[in-house]
C-alpha cells in the first residue's frame, strides 16, 4: 500500500506564563527534549486547536497537518510584532517564558548584521525537528519532504532580517511577483514541482492586483505498509455513514501481526505500521455503544488527549485482522477567515483566560488548550480583523492576503504477497483481534523516532473521493 499526502498550507497565530511540564518530557530522551521538545509541544497544541478553528468550514472527510500548520505559524511569527505576535505564540500553546536571542549574519561584503529574535527558541527547535523528519538513511522505504515559499508583491521591500530568517530556519523560497499580471501559473508550478506533480492547481483563481503576500508550505509523503494488503481479496461492502445512510465502498483486509492494539470504555485504537516502523497510522474507532459512533467531530471533541497518549504508550502488541476502506480524498480549505476570527477572539477572550492558574504537571497544557478551544467555539463576531506582519517589510505592513490548504490523501494496497496474506487470515482469524472500520473513524500519522504528528483527520464517508 502507498499513502500519498500533499499539503500546501499557510496558516494562523502570548503565552500564559505557566511553568508546566512539557507533556513529552517523560517519553522522549533528554537530549531530544532539549533539541526539539518545545516544537513537539507546539505541534501537539496546534493540532488540538485546528478542529475548533476549522470546524465550520471543514468537510465531512477531514485531513490536516499539524506540523505544516506549525511551520506556517512560526514563519508568520518572524514578521509579526506586538499583540499579534503574542497571539501567534499563544496559538502554539507553549509552556514557560519566551526566550529572545540575537541572531548574527555574516555577509561576504563585510556588512554583518545582528538582530534580536523574539521567541527564538521555537524557531531553533522547529528547524531542528524539520531536519530530523527529512533525514533519510539508505534503504528507507518512505519519502517525507516539506517545502516553504513566500510570494509577495514586488513593490514591497522586505526587511533583510525577515527574509534571512525565513531562509535560515525554514529554507523558504522568497519570490517577488507582479500581481498586476496573472501569476497563478508561477504559484501553481511551485506546487506541482514540490509534490511530484500531484497538485497542479492550488489557487482557485488568479491573485488580484491588491495581493500583498501568499505563504505556502507543502508536505509530500509516500510510504509503504510494513504488512501490505492484497487487491485480490478486496471486497465491496457497506459503510455506515450514519444510522440512516449507507454507502458501498471497497475494503482492503488482512492479518497484521504484532501491532499495537488497545481497548478502552470509549474506543479502540490500533496502529498500522509503515515499513521499518518509522511511521505509524493510529486509528481511533468509537465503540459500538458510543453515542458518537457516527459523529466523528463530537467523538474527537469529547476524548481526553492525555488519556489517548497514555493508552498508546501502554498498549500491548497483538495480531489484528484489519478491514479498512480504500481511500482517495482531497481537501481544500481557506484558512484566512479562521485566522481573522482567532485574532479578534483573542482581543475579546484574553481577559477571561489570562488569570487562569493550572497545576504544575504535564496535563496543564491540555487543560489550557481545551479551555481556550471551548471559549473559541462559542465566540461569534462579524468584525473582520486584517492580518498583517508589521515587522516584515520596510515602511509598510505586509498584509497576509490568502491562506490556502490543499491536501491529496490516498490509502491503497501494495498488491504483493497475496498468498501469504490470504494464508495468514485463514490461520490466525480465531486467535486474533478484529477491527472492521465500517463506520466513521479518526486517525493520525506519527513519526515514531520524534513522536511528531504529521497528519490527522477523520473519515466519515469514504465514497466522497
C-alpha positions, 0 to 999 in steps of 0.5 A: 500500500502507498499513502500519498499526502500533499499539503500546501498550507499557510496558516494562523497565530502570548503565552500564559506564563505557566511553568508546566511540564512539557507533556513529552518530557517523560517519553522522549530522551533528554537530549531530544527534549532539549533539541526539539521538545518545545516544537513537539509541544507546539505541534501537539497544541496546534493540532488540538486547536485546528478542529475548533478553528476549522470546524465550520468550514471543514468537510465531512472527510477531514485531513490536516497537518499539524506540523505544516500548520506549525511551520506556517505559524512560526514563519508568520511569527518572524514578521509579526510584532506586538499583540499579534505576535503574542497571539501567534505564540499563544496559538502554539500553546507553549509552556514557560517564558519566551526566550529572545536571542540575537541572531548574527549574519555574516555577509561576504561584503563585510556588512554583518548584521545582528538582530534580536529574535523574539521567541527564538527558541521555537524557531531553533527547535522547529528547524531542528525537528524539520531536519530530523523528519527529512533525514533519510538513511539508505534503504528507507522505504518512505519519502517525507519532504516539506517545502516553504515559499513566500510570494509577495508583491514586488513593490514591497521591500522586505526587511533583510532580517525577515527574509534571512530568517525565513531562509535560515530556519525554514529554507523558504523560497522568497519570490517577488511577483507582479500581481498586476499580471496573472501569476497563478501559473508561477504559484501553481508550478511551485506546487506541482514541482514540490509534490511530484506533480500531484497538485497542479492547481492550488489557487482557485483563481488568479491573485488580484492586483491588491495581493500583498503576500501568499505563504505556502508550505507543502508536505509530500509523503509516500510510504509503504505498509510494513504488512501490505494488503492484497487487491485480490481479496478486496471486497465491496461492502457497506459503510455506515455513514450514519444510522440512516445512510449507507454507502458501498465502498471497497475494503482492503483486509488482512492479518497484521501481526504484532501491532499495537492494539488497545481497548478502552470504555470509549474506543479502540485504537490500533496502529498500522505500521509503515515499513521499518516502523518509522511511521505509524497510522493510529486509528481511533474507532468509537465503540459500538455503544458510543453515542458518537459512533457516527459523529466523528467531530463530537467523538474527537471533541469529547476524548481526553488527549492525555488519556489517548497518549497514555493508552498508546504508550501502554498498549500491548502488541497483538495480531489484528485482522484489519478491514479498512476502506480504500481511500482517495480524498482531497481537501481544500480549505481557506484558512484566512477567515479562521485566522481573522476570527482567532485574532479578534477572539483573542482581543475579546477572550484574553481577559477571561483566560489570562488569570487562569492558574493550572497545576504544575504537571504535564496535563496543564497544557491540555487543560489550557488548550481545551479551555481556550478551544471551548471559549473559541467555539462559542465566540461569534463576531462579524468584525473582520480583523486584517492580518498583517506582519508589521515587522516584515517589510520596510515602511509598510505592513505586509498584509497576509492576503490568502491562506490556502490548504490543499491536501491529496490523501490516498490509502491503497494496497501494495498488491504483493504477497497475496498468498501469504496474506490470504494464508495468514487470515485463514490461520490466525482469524480465531486467535486474533483481534478484529477491527472492521472500520465500517463506520466513521473513524479518526486517525493520525500519522506519527513519526515514531523516532520524534513522536511528531504528528504529521497528519490527522483527520477523520473519515466519515464517508469514504465514497466522497473521493 
